[in-house]
Amino acid sequence: MGKSVFYFVNTDQALECHLHLLRGGCKNHLVLGGQSDNDIMIQEFKDGVVDALVNCMILTEGFDCPELNTAFVRDSSKGPTMQMGGRVFRLHESAPRKNIVQSSNTKWPMCKTATPEDQYKLVDGRWLSIKPNKQMDAISQAAIKRVIANYQPLPKFLTDKKAGSKKK
């Protein structure tokens, strides 16, 4: 998972996640509006003192951490979804693999914006890959090549513009 940021729609959800992560041994900070120590918490995250930041509407814009590995993006409208997911798109050699985790209910899945290398779906408590395996991908490519090689032109009466415009 690496350096991670979690986005929530309200402070109750953010607090619940923060406490759950702490109980699981993940050092994290809860970043909320009106807190004077937010800058300190963000710097501790960047310095590696904590592994995750949990927030509600604070780190969607202006937050920059190229070493970020994973963004847990809550359901939202298109603009905020792109902002939340965009936090993880900065390239950095220490984070060659980036992750975005979204609920299956989102109306703006990030895969519409950036094609992922791998995709997973939570099924019965297990993460299952939904990426086609290489053998199936090779079969698909071979089928496409056969279709292209077997190209048959459309009959002239369908492609001739003059024939289509004649009135009988």
TIMARVO-988477 format. One record per residue: y negated, x negated, z negated of N, C-alpha, C, O in turn; residue in one letter. Coordinates in pm, whole numbers, padded with zeros to 5 digits, always signed. Atoms other than C-alpha are relative to their C-alpha. Last residue first. Layout:
// TIMARVO-988477
YXZYXZYXZYXZA...
END
This chain:
// TIMARVO-988477
-00087-00066-00097-00562+03668+05817-00036+00145+00013+00027+00217+00090K-00027-00140+00038-00828+03463+05648+00082+00062+00108+00056+00039+00226K-00010-00095-00111-00818+03087+05686+00031+00139-00053+00115+00156-00141K+00123-00079-00011-00937+02892+05378+00005+00103+00113-00086+00185+00124S+00019-00086+00117-00598+02762+05271-00122+00090+00013-00130+00194-00052G-00103-00105-00003-00511+02628+05616-00023+00098-00115+00001+00218-00101A+00033-00096-00107-00841+02436+05634+00099+00115+00001+00059+00230+00022K+00112-00085+00044-00784+02270+05298-00034+00106+00104-00070+00218+00069K+00098-00008-00107-00444+02136+05406-00108+00100-00042-00083+00219-00053D+00102+00103+00016-00258+02048+05085-00110+00006+00106-00214-00058+00089T+00058-00005+00134-00040+02355+05040-00116-00097-00016-00205-00075-00097L+00073-00127+00015+00027+02410+05415-00061+00014-00140-00155+00092-00158F+00134+00005-00059+00109+02038+05445-00078+00130-00022-00199+00127-00046K+00006-00044-00140+00408+02062+05209-00145+00007+00048-00236+00034-00030P+00007-00146-00013+00368+01864+04887-00004+00037+00148-00052-00041+00230L+00132-00060-00021+00474+01499+04899+00009+00153+00010+00112+00208+00050P-00005-00078-00123+00807+01396+04746-00136+00066+00018-00183+00138-00071Q+00114-00085-00033+00809+01121+04485+00019+00069+00135+00058+00006+00233Y-00056-00110-00079+01154+00986+04397-00110+00098+00042-00083+00217+00061N-00069+00058-00117+01024+00649+04275+00051+00108+00095+00070+00083+00214A+00101+00059-00088+00777+00827+04043+00064-00054+00128+00011-00034+00237I+00078-00110-00056+01050+01046+03895-00104-00054+00099-00122+00000+00208V-00084-00068-00101+01279+00748+03852-00075+00114+00066-00064+00135+00187R-00007+00087-00119+01002+00548+03679+00084+00065+00109+00051+00054+00227K+00130-00008-00068+00935+00837+03438+00003-00083+00128-00046-00038+00232I+00006-00132-00066+01305+00858+03352-00131+00015+00076-00133+00068+00187A-00088+00005-00118+01319+00482+03281-00005+00132+00077-00006+00132+00200A+00067+00082-00102+01016+00508+03051+00083-00006+00128+00029+00003+00238Q+00114-00076-00052+01175+00796+02859-00071-00076+00111-00105-00019+00214S-00056-00106-00083+01505+00607+02822-00112+00082+00063-00105+00116+00181I-00046+00065-00124+01316+00300+02695+00058+00103+00096+00035+00095+00217A+00119+00035-00075+01132+00516+02438+00037-00063+00133-00024-00033+00236D+00051-00124-00059+01460+00669+02325-00123-00027+00084-00141+00033+00190M-00096-00041-00102+01607+00320+02274-00048+00127+00069-00041+00138+00192Q+00020+00078-00123+01293+00200+02097+00095+00042+00110+00058+00040+00228K-00060+00133+00006+01306+00477+01835-00011-00067+00137-00036-00001+00238N-00125+00004-00077+01057+00759+01851+00058-00141-00004-00015-00240-00002P+00018+00079-00122+00807+00740+01566+00131-00001+00077+00237-00024+00019K-00003-00095-00110+00853+01024+01317-00029-00072+00132-00053-00009+00235I+00075+00042-00117+00952+00792+01035+00010+00107+00108+00118+00161+00132S-00080+00023-00118+01074+00973+00724-00089-00039+00117-00195+00021+00138L+00083+00029-00115+00909+00953+00383+00090-00036+00117+00164-00134+00111W-00024+00131-00063+01136+01121+00128-00093-00016+00119-00119+00080+00191R+00028+00110+00091+01053+01399-00122+00026-00138+00057+00016-00237-00015G-00087-00007+00117+01221+01673+00082-00015-00122-00091+00084-00176-00140D-00098-00107-00013+01036+01567+00396+00095-00007-00119+00163-00108-00140V-00070-00019+00127+00717+01358+00378+00089+00123+00014+00041+00234+00032L+00017-00135+00053+00622+01267+00734+00083+00011-00127+00197-00036-00132K-00102-00047+00094+00568+00918+00870-00034+00141-00044-00149+00183-00044Y+00040-00123+00066+00384+00768+01165+00116+00046-00087+00233+00029-00052Q-00107-00076+00064+00402+00414+01292-00059+00126-00060-00174+00129-00103D-00122+00072-00038+00184+00213+01531+00122+00074-00054+00224+00085+00013E-00063+00086+00099-00091+00471+01496+00123-00070+00056+00188-00022+00149P-00145-00014-00007-00297+00602+01786+00065-00096-00098+00045-00217-00089T-00057+00134-00013-00658+00612+01677+00151+00014-00004+00207+00059-00104A+00109+00096-00020-00869+00928+01713+00053-00140+00025+00001-00211+00112T+00072-00045-00119-00609+01204+01753-00110-00100+00036-00155-00103+00151K-00073+00046-00120-00382+01010+01515-00064+00052+00128-00032+00003+00236C+00055+00124-00052-00653+01063+01250+00073-00047+00126+00014-00121+00206M-00086+00116+00025-00548+01423+01201-00055-00125+00068-00100-00120+00182P+00051+00116-00073-00848+01660+01203+00089-00122-00026+00045-00217-00091W+00036-00048-00133-00731+02010+01100-00048-00115+00088-00069-00097+00207K+00131+00038-00051-00549+01865+00801-00023+00056+00140+00069+00061+00222T+00085-00117-00024-00256+02066+00667-00134-00035+00064-00212+00055+00095N-00043-00061-00126+00000+01782+00701-00084+00123+00034-00071+00178+00143S-00092-00111+00021-00194+01596+00434+00038+00059+00136-00035+00044+00234S+00064-00131-00002-00343+01264+00530+00104+00108-00028+00223+00087-00007Q-00090-00105+00048-00248+00903+00462-00080+00129-00005-00184+00137-00071V+00074-00120+00038-00423+00635+00665+00103+00104-00038+00198+00129+00036I-00069-00127+00019-00275+00288+00679-00100+00110-00031-00198+00089-00103N+00084-00099+00068-00392-00050+00809+00073+00133-00006+00151+00166+00084K-00055-00134-00017-00172-00347+00899-00082+00096-00085-00095+00076-00206R-00031-00023-00142-00327-00689+00958+00055+00139+00028+00056+00184+00142P-00055-00136-00008-00496-00680+00615+00032+00032+00146-00036+00113+00209A-00085-00024+00118-00571-01039+00515+00063+00138+00000+00151+00167-00082S-00127+00072-00010-00691-01117+00868+00091+00022-00121+00213+00010-00108E+00005+00116+00089-00956-00844+00854+00137-00067+00001+00239+00001-00001H-00104+00102-00015-01038-00561+01093-00022-00115-00099-00136-00154-00126L+00059+00132-00017-01246-00266+00977+00109-00106+00003+00197-00107-00084R-00012+00054-00135-01058+00059+01039-00065-00137+00021-00055-00192+00131F-00115+00091-00010-00995+00143+00672+00010-00067+00137+00095-00153+00156V+00013+00108+00099-01336+00297+00595+00112-00105+00017+00092-00222-00016R+00066+00117-00056-01312+00492+00920-00016-00115-00096-00032-00230-00054G-00099+00081-00071-01061+00730+00767-00059-00129+00054+00007-00232+00057G-00099+00046+00098-01317+00858+00517+00103-00091+00068+00131-00200+00018M+00063+00097+00090-01598+00874+00775+00101-00057-00099+00106-00179-00120Q+00018+00124-00075-01378+01040+01038-00064-00108-00087-00028-00225-00076M-00133+00056-00024-01265+01302+00785-00011-00133+00074+00055-00230+00038T-00047+00072+00118-01625+01352+00669+00138-00062+00018+00165-00169-00035P+00088+00112+00035-01735+01433+01024+00046-00076-00122+00068-00197-00114G-00017+00116-00087-01436+01648+01128-00083-00121-00044-00030-00231-00055K+00044-00025-00137-01428+01890+00835+00003-00132+00077+00032-00237+00020S+00143-00023-00008-01220+01814+00529-00036+00037+00143+00052+00053+00228S+00035-00095-00106-00865+01766+00411-00150+00024-00005-00208+00042-00113D-00018-00141+00033-00839+01458+00188-00033+00087+00120-00097+00040+00214R+00109-00085-00048-00799+01107+00323+00031+00146-00030+00134+00198+00013V-00061-00131+00022-00587+00852+00136-00110+00102+00025-00200+00119-00058F+00093-00107+00039-00720+00530+00285+00080+00129-00011+00147+00170+00083A-00040-00140-00009-00493+00226+00290-00113+00092-00044-00179+00069-00146T-00126-00024-00070-00526-00148+00353+00026+00148+00026+00074+00185+00133N-00063-00127+00035-00887-00234+00264+00125+00023+00085+00122+00005+00206L-00135+00029+00050-00961-00603+00327+00076+00127-00039+00192+00120-00079E-00092+00028-00111-01260-00503+00545+00144-00027-00044+00236-00009+00034P-00095+00095+00056-01432-00346+00240+00104-00028+00108+00206+00041+00115C-00059+00091-00096-01741-00148+00334+00088-00101-00074+00041-00175-00160D-00100+00083+00069-01867+00161+00154+00069-00087+00104+00123-00036+00202F+00063+00117+00061-02182+00289+00326+00096-00091-00074+00060-00204-00107G+00093+00073-00086-02044+00636+00390-00056-00120-00075-00080-00113-00196E-00022-00042-00139-01740+00817+00246-00090-00074+00097-00049-00101+00210T-00030+00114-00086-01732+00621-00082+00022+00039+00147+00086-00036+00221L+00088+00115+00023-01905+00871-00311+00020-00107+00107-00078-00164+00155I+00124-00004-00079-01772+01219-00219-00095-00118-00022-00215-00106+00005M+00033-00133-00048-01508+01229-00497-00138-00008+00065-00240-00008-00004C+00136-00051+00000-01350+00897-00576-00009+00142+00052+00086+00196+00110N-00018-00144-00013-01040+00701-00666-00139+00061-00008-00214+00033-00102V+00117-00077+00041-01066+00327-00608+00030+00147+00028+00073+00183+00138L+00038-00125-00067-00751+00119-00596-00130+00056-00056-00166+00032-00172A-00066-00020-00129-00598-00219-00673-00051+00118+00078-00033+00125+00200D-00074-00127-00007-00822-00337-00958+00052+00018+00142-00002-00039+00237V-00025-00032+00142-00940-00690-01041+00077+00132-00011+00165+00146-00096V-00142-00007+00031-00899-00783-00674+00034+00027-00145+00150+00016-00184G-00045+00127+00059-01256-00905-00617+00148+00000-00036+00202-00104-00073D+00008+00102-00106-01330-00613-00381+00052-00134-00049+00112-00210+00028K-00100-00034-00101-01208-00368-00647+00003-00107+00110+00110-00156+00147F-00129+00037+00060-01410-00543-00918+00115+00033+00096+00214-00040+00101E-00012+00146-00009-01715-00517-00688+00132-00048-00059+00195-00139-00005Q-00027+00033-00141-01660-00143-00645+00017-00151+00016+00104-00196+00090I-00138-00039-00030-01631-00098-01023+00037-00035+00145+00147-00082+00171M-00088+00096+00069-01952-00296-01083+00145+00030+00034+00223-00061+00062I+00008+00127-00074-02140-00092-00821+00091-00106-00062+00153-00184+00011D-00074-00010-00125-02015+00232-00980-00001-00131+00078+00102-00172+00131N-00084+00118-00020-02139+00127-01328+00083+00006+00129+00178-00071+00144D+00080+00120-00023-02439+00361-01348+00085-00123+00031+00034-00222+00082S-00046+00107+00089-02228+00673-01302-00078-00128+00033-00089-00166+00149Q+00074+00004+00124-02416+00968-01154+00045-00107-00098-00008-00116-00209G+00145-00002-00008-02161+01038-00882-00064-00004-00138-00008+00048-00235G+00060-00134-00009-01800+00942-00946-00151-00011+00008-00209-00114-00030L+00139+00014-00042-01586+00631-00896-00057+00139+00025-00015+00210+00116V+00043-00133-00040-01260+00640-01094-00150-00008+00028-00230-00024-00063L+00124-00052+00057-01133+00283-01109-00027+00138+00057+00004+00166+00173H+00095-00065-00089-00780+00162-01051-00124+00043-00075-00123+00054-00198N+00135+00018+00053-00503-00055-01195-00099+00059+00101-00099+00021+00218K+00097+00041-00102-00174+00091-01074-00139-00008-00063-00195+00093-00107C+00026+00144+00003+00085+00093-01352-00097-00050+00104-00113-00172+00120G-00096+00070-00086+00234+00437-01285-00023-00151+00007+00051-00221+00075G-00133-00015+00062+00049+00589-01582+00108-00073+00080+00206-00119+00023R-00003+00085+00120-00275+00445-01439+00136+00007-00068+00191-00096-00109L-00013+00139-00044-00200+00601-01099+00007-00095-00119+00087-00189-00120L-00137+00014-00052-00143+00942-01258+00025-00144+00044+00130-00202+00014H-00090+00008+00117-00465+00909-01459+00145-00020+00043+00218-00097-00019L+00034+00121+00077-00674+00832-01149+00097-00020-00116+00151-00129-00135H-00058+00112-00075-00498+01106-00949-00021-00132-00075+00072-00211-00089C-00146-00013+00008-00578+01369-01215+00070-00116+00072+00166-00173+00020E-00042+00042+00135-00936+01242-01242+00151+00007-00015+00211-00083-00073L+00018+00145+00007-00987+01270-00865+00047-00054-00136+00116-00156-00142A-00106+00061-00079-00844+01622-00857-00005-00152-00010+00097-00218-00025Q-00126-00027+00069-01071+01731-01143+00118-00063+00074+00205-00125+00012D-00023+00100+00104-01369+01556-00983+00130+00023-00077+00191-00072-00124T+00070-00026+00126-01355+01762-00665+00042-00100-00107+00142-00170-00093N+00103-00101-00021-01272+01724-00295-00075+00034-00129-00189+00081-00123V-00033-00134+00049-01081+01401-00333-00118+00093+00013-00233+00049+00020F+00111-00095-00009-01078+01066-00154+00048+00137-00047+00155+00184-00009Y-00045-00139+00001-00845+00780-00250-00123+00090+00000-00217+00069-00077F+00104-00091+00046-00916+00416-00165+00051+00142+00018+00110+00177+00120V+00001-00140-00043-00646+00153-00140-00121+00075-00057-00170+00045-00165S+00126-00057+00048-00607-00224-00152-00016+00140+00057-00007+00160+00178K+00116+00090+00002-00242-00288-00075-00124+00065-00058-00115+00166-00129G+00119-00084+00000+00000+00000+00000-00125-00088+00000-00222-00055+00068M
END
